[in-house]
Amino acid sequence: MSFPAVSERTGHGLTPTTLDGVTIRLYDTNARQVRDFVPLTPGCVSIYLCGATVQAAPHIGHIRSGLNFDIMQRWFRHRGYDVTFIRNVTDIDDKILRKAADQGRPWWSIGYENERAFSSGYDVLGCMPPTYEPRATGHVPEMIEMMRGLIENGHAYVAEGNVYFDVRSFPGYLELSNQELDNLRAAEGEVDTGKRDRRDFAMWKAVKPGEPSWETPWGRGRPGWHLECSAMAHKYLGGVFDIHGGGIDLIFPHHENEIAQSKAYGDEFARYWVHNAWVTMSGEKMSKSLGNSVLVSEMVQRWRPIVLRYYLGTPHYRSMIEYSEEALREAESAFARIEGFVQRVVEKAGHVEAAAEVPPAFAEAMNDDLGVPQALAVVHTTVRQGNSALTADDKETAVARLAEVRAMLGVLGLDPLDPHWTGADRGDDLHGVVDSLVQLVLEQRQSARSRKDYGTADAIRDQLVQAGLEIEDTPTGSRWTLRG
């Protein structure tokens, strides 16, 4: 699935509310165009993001969605909005149950292990925590209540212990994905156990031997995938909220089915639908089932997490990312230019606080459908201006440019001076300990160079490089950074 390259901008007859005179615009998948963002409550924004289905550890395609919506959340917060951000965990589904059976393990242990892996992946790449992160299995009562309402109003029915949604009862079905019902095939993997129409989808699945189950008025069973998110969105955000997000692969059937359930139940549901594109490899969506996935846990052993965030987070969220080692090296080099400027100003001027506001060109780019590539161009332009100021020994201008750069990088989650990246937020100041040790070794190297013992100096440098450090000699001394 692809997105239109050019879209009209419209508020659909609504008057956009602004903070600081700024209107944010977002591409709405349902409207198929960029729309002015008009929050339900001025100054507040509510977001529901379909999170992990925890049948396996996350690859970088999984984590991209979390990064994209982390940047969205950061931008709204920077503009002064009060953000409620829900990112769910689907901790029971067919794949989890199959893996549990294959491995002879409890289903919940599979889910919990991978939920922790996802949490670690989000954290290592600097994602802000959600307001709430509800698990599907913790919301069965809410699912039962929703099914009861849908059965009573004729949109759902019980068959052989299953509860199905009657797609023909909901006239707006398939509007999000722009499909025709008569062209739709039966849901993949579902058996027609009492369905009235092969395209009806399961909200609740009757109990099977060896599977977990919960009691309902219609017999024991377990949740269907789509019902979970409708119930959790309703519980935490109410009958209507601002933004629903997820990957483009969720548009159909998952989000289409969520809309049908929730609106048939009586909710207005999401007012904007925002979808991120995939990470691909050789033109194919990155997927465990295709054997072309690259795990986050493996990538952060080979690349600095902040570089991986730069690589995954800086393309436009609606653009595909074709995975390659060359692209990662380019990202590493680009970020090194930013980081080098930050370090040089700090060495010259000491600590510099981030500016209260970002440059107007950066704000304009971010307000236009989260245009991160254009915003990043402003970052690099500001870095070049700051480097020119350093060359001219214009300390005041260099400090001013660094304050702007830090403000912009904070929005993107890429500020190298942020406590998350320096280690200060862990309370042990690990970075400071390492820095002290490396500086001691660099002093020994400098002493050897002063004695013209270049063999010893080179040997020390080689040992530091082998340990994973990059050493840069400057007129003011030697600096170190972690290599990818």
Long-range contacts (C-beta under 8 A, 24 or more apart in sequence): 1-248, 1-249, 1-251, 3-27, 3-248, 3-277, 3-318, 4-32, 4-33, 7-32, 7-33, 7-34, 8-33, 8-34, 9-33, 9-34, 9-35, 9-36, 10-34, 10-35, 10-36, 11-35, 11-36, 11-38, 14-38, 17-42, 17-43, 19-43, 19-79, 19-80, 19-81, 20-79, 20-80, 22-79, 22-363, 22-367, 23-367, 24-75, 24-76, 24-79, 24-366, 24-367, 25-367, 25-368, 25-369, 26-243, 26-272, 26-274, 26-369, 26-370, 27-274, 27-318, 27-369, 28-272, 28-273, 28-274, 29-176, 29-251, 29-273, 29-274, 29-275, 30-175, 30-176, 30-272, 30-273, 32-178, 34-368, 34-369, 35-272, 37-242, 37-272, 39-81, 39-242, 40-240, 40-241, 40-242, 40-271, 43-80, 43-81, 43-82, 44-81, 44-82, 44-83, 44-84, 45-76, 45-81, 45-82, 45-83, 45-84, 45-242, 45-243, 46-83, 46-84, 46-86, 46-237, 46-241, 46-242, 46-243, 47-72, 47-73, 47-83, 47-84, 47-85, 47-86, 47-241, 47-242, 47-243, 47-244, 47-245, 48-86, 48-88, 48-229, 48-232, 48-233, 48-236, 48-237, 48-241, 48-243, 48-244, 48-245, 48-270, 49-85, 49-86, 49-87, 49-88, 49-130, 49-244, 49-245, 49-246, 50-88, 50-229, 50-244, 50-245, 50-246, 50-247, 50-250, 50-254, 50-255, 51-87, 51-88, 51-89, 51-90, 51-118, 51-133, 52-89, 52-90, 52-114, 52-115, 52-118, 53-90, 53-93, 53-95, 53-96, 53-225, 54-89, 54-90, 54-91, 54-96, 54-110, 54-111, 54-112, 54-113, 54-114, 54-115, 54-117, 54-118, 55-93, 55-95, 55-96, 55-99, 55-110, 55-111, 55-114, 56-95, 56-99, 56-114, 56-288, 57-114, 57-117, 57-118, 57-121, 57-295, 57-296, 57-297, 58-114, 58-117, 58-118, 58-121, 58-295, 58-296, 59-279, 59-286, 59-288, 59-293, 59-294, 59-295, 59-296, 60-279, 60-286, 60-293, 60-294, 60-295, 60-296, 60-299, 60-308, 60-312, 60-323, 61-278, 61-279, 61-285, 61-286, 61-287, 61-293, 62-118, 62-121, 62-296, 63-118, 63-121, 63-122, 63-125, 63-296, 63-312, 64-247, 64-276, 64-278, 64-279, 64-312, 64-313, 64-321, 65-245, 65-246, 65-247, 65-276, 66-121, 66-122, 66-125, 66-127, 67-125, 67-127, 67-309, 67-312, 67-313, 67-413, 68-276, 68-313, 68-317, 68-370, 69-245, 69-276, 70-122, 70-126, 70-127, 70-128, 70-313, 70-413, 71-313, 71-317, 71-370, 71-372, 71-411, 71-412, 71-413, 72-243, 72-245, 72-274, 72-317, 72-370, 73-128, 74-128, 74-410, 74-411, 74-412, 74-413, 75-366, 75-370, 75-411, 78-358, 78-410, 78-411, 83-131, 84-131, 84-236, 84-237, 85-128, 85-130, 85-131, 86-130, 86-131, 86-132, 86-133, 86-134, 86-232, 86-233, 86-236, 86-237, 87-130, 87-133, 88-133, 88-134, 88-135, 88-136, 88-228, 88-229, 88-232, 89-115, 89-118, 89-133, 89-134, 89-135, 89-136, 90-136, 90-225, 90-228, 91-115, 91-135, 91-136, 91-137, 92-136, 92-137, 92-212, 92-222, 92-223, 93-225, 94-189, 97-211, 97-212, 101-210, 107-211, 107-212, 108-212, 117-296, 117-297, 120-297, 121-296, 121-297, 124-296, 124-300, 124-305, 125-296, 125-300, 125-305, 125-308, 125-309, 125-312, 125-413, 126-305, 126-306, 126-309, 126-413, 126-414, 126-418, 126-420, 126-421, 127-413, 128-413, 132-236, 134-232, 134-235, 134-236, 136-223, 136-228, 136-232, 137-223, 139-228, 139-231, 139-232, 139-235, 140-214, 140-223, 142-231, 142-232, 142-234, 142-235, 143-203, 143-204, 143-223, 143-227, 143-228, 143-231, 144-216, 144-217, 145-231, 146-227, 146-230, 146-231, 146-234, 146-261, 146-265, 147-203, 147-204, 147-216, 147-218, 147-227, 148-217, 149-265, 149-266, 150-203, 150-261, 150-264, 150-265, 153-264, 153-265, 155-260, 155-261, 155-264, 155-265, 156-203, 156-264, 157-196, 158-218, 159-193, 159-194, 159-195, 159-196, 160-193, 160-194, 160-206, 161-206, 161-207, 161-218, 161-219, 161-220, 161-221, 162-193, 162-194, 162-202, 162-204, 162-205, 162-206, 162-221, 163-202, 163-203, 163-204, 163-216, 163-218, 163-224, 164-194, 164-195, 164-196, 164-200, 164-201, 164-202, 164-203, 165-200, 165-201, 165-202, 165-203, 165-257, 165-260, 165-261, 165-264, 166-196, 166-197, 166-200, 167-197, 167-199, 167-200, 167-201, 167-260, 168-197, 169-264, 170-260, 170-263, 170-264, 172-259, 172-260, 172-263, 173-256, 173-259, 173-260, 174-252, 174-256, 175-259, 176-251, 176-252, 176-255, 176-256, 176-259, 176-273, 177-251, 177-252, 177-256, 179-252, 187-253, 201-226, 201-253, 201-257, 203-227, 203-261, 225-254, 226-253, 226-254, 226-257, 226-258, 226-261, 227-261, 229-254, 229-258, 230-258, 230-261, 230-262, 230-265, 230-267, 233-258, 233-262, 233-269, 233-270, 234-262, 234-265, 234-267, 239-266, 239-267, 239-268, 239-269, 240-267, 240-268, 240-269, 240-270, 240-271, 241-269, 241-270, 241-271, 242-270, 242-271, 242-272, 243-270, 243-271, 243-272, 243-273, 243-274, 244-269, 244-270, 244-272, 244-273, 244-274, 245-273, 245-274, 245-275, 245-276, 246-275, 246-276, 247-275, 247-276, 247-277, 247-278, 248-275, 248-276, 248-277, 248-278, 249-278, 249-285, 250-275, 251-275, 274-317, 275-318, 276-317, 276-318, 277-317, 277-318, 277-319, 277-320, 277-321, 278-320, 278-321, 279-312, 279-320, 279-321, 279-323, 280-320, 280-321, 280-322, 280-323, 281-322, 281-323, 283-322, 286-323, 294-323, 302-484, 303-328, 303-332, 303-484, 304-332, 304-482, 304-483, 304-484, 305-421, 306-335, 306-414, 306-416, 306-421, 307-331, 307-332, 307-335, 307-484, 309-413, 309-414, 310-334, 310-335, 310-414, 313-372, 313-412, 313-413, 313-414, 314-372, 314-373, 314-376, 314-412, 315-372, 315-373, 316-369, 316-370, 316-371, 316-372, 316-373, 317-370, 317-372, 318-369, 328-484, 329-484, 332-484, 334-380, 335-414, 336-481, 337-380, 337-383, 338-379, 338-380, 338-383, 338-405, 338-409, 338-414, 338-416, 339-416, 339-481, 340-472, 341-383, 341-386, 341-387, 341-390, 341-402, 341-405, 342-402, 342-405, 342-406, 342-416, 342-417, 343-416, 343-479, 343-481, 344-387, 344-390, 344-474, 345-386, 345-390, 345-398, 345-399, 345-401, 345-402, 346-402, 346-417, 347-476, 347-477, 347-479, 348-390, 348-395, 348-398, 348-476, 349-395, 349-398, 349-399, 349-402, 352-399, 352-402, 352-403, 352-406, 353-403, 353-406, 354-403, 354-406, 354-407, 354-410, 354-415, 355-403, 355-404, 355-406, 355-407, 356-407, 357-407, 358-404, 358-407, 358-408, 358-411, 359-404, 359-408, 362-408, 362-411, 366-411, 372-412, 375-408, 375-411, 375-412, 376-412, 378-408, 379-405, 379-408, 379-409, 379-412, 382-408, 435-480, 438-464, 438-469, 438-480, 442-471, 442-477, 442-478, 442-480, 445-478, 446-477, 446-478
